[in-house]
Amino acid sequence: MDKDINRIKVVLAEKKRTNKWLAEQLGCAPTTVSKWCTNVCQPTMETYLKIAKTLEVELDDLLNKKYFESI
């Protein structure tokens, strides 16, 4: 089963943005964003919404649909 719950890393690459940039926009530590990008942990729903707004994408663009179809 694919354990990648989110697509934050993919969306950052598509938008040509870095973990450091996103951390600065959200006011959090770059290590936190790194953990999200590697799916070690997940942001809160409120943070997901902030990430979507910051990256100008829909919330579901940040989620790996294959993961949710498999559970």
Contacts in CASP RR format, 6 or more apart in sequence:
PFRMAT RR
TARGET T0000
AUTHOR 0000-0000-0000
METHOD contacts of the structure
MODEL  1
MDKDINRIKVVLAEKKRTNKWLAEQLGCAPTTVSKWCTNVCQPTMETYLK
IAKTLEVELDDLLNKKYFESI
1 67 0 8 1.000
1 70 0 8 1.000
2 64 0 8 1.000
2 66 0 8 1.000
2 67 0 8 1.000
2 70 0 8 1.000
3 39 0 8 1.000
3 67 0 8 1.000
4 39 0 8 1.000
4 64 0 8 1.000
4 67 0 8 1.000
5 39 0 8 1.000
5 42 0 8 1.000
5 63 0 8 1.000
5 64 0 8 1.000
5 67 0 8 1.000
6 36 0 8 1.000
6 39 0 8 1.000
6 42 0 8 1.000
6 43 0 8 1.000
6 48 0 8 1.000
6 62 0 8 1.000
6 63 0 8 1.000
6 64 0 8 1.000
7 61 0 8 1.000
7 62 0 8 1.000
7 63 0 8 1.000
7 64 0 8 1.000
8 22 0 8 1.000
8 33 0 8 1.000
8 36 0 8 1.000
8 37 0 8 1.000
8 43 0 8 1.000
8 51 0 8 1.000
8 62 0 8 1.000
9 37 0 8 1.000
9 38 0 8 1.000
11 55 0 8 1.000
11 57 0 8 1.000
11 61 0 8 1.000
11 62 0 8 1.000
12 18 0 8 1.000
12 19 0 8 1.000
12 22 0 8 1.000
12 37 0 8 1.000
12 55 0 8 1.000
15 55 0 8 1.000
15 56 0 8 1.000
15 57 0 8 1.000
17 55 0 8 1.000
19 30 0 8 1.000
19 33 0 8 1.000
19 34 0 8 1.000
19 37 0 8 1.000
20 30 0 8 1.000
20 33 0 8 1.000
22 33 0 8 1.000
22 51 0 8 1.000
22 54 0 8 1.000
22 55 0 8 1.000
23 29 0 8 1.000
23 30 0 8 1.000
23 32 0 8 1.000
23 33 0 8 1.000
25 54 0 8 1.000
26 33 0 8 1.000
26 47 0 8 1.000
26 50 0 8 1.000
26 51 0 8 1.000
26 54 0 8 1.000
35 41 0 8 1.000
36 42 0 8 1.000
36 43 0 8 1.000
43 51 0 8 1.000
48 59 0 8 1.000
48 62 0 8 1.000
49 59 0 8 1.000
51 62 0 8 1.000
52 58 0 8 1.000
52 59 0 8 1.000
52 61 0 8 1.000
52 62 0 8 1.000
55 62 0 8 1.000
END
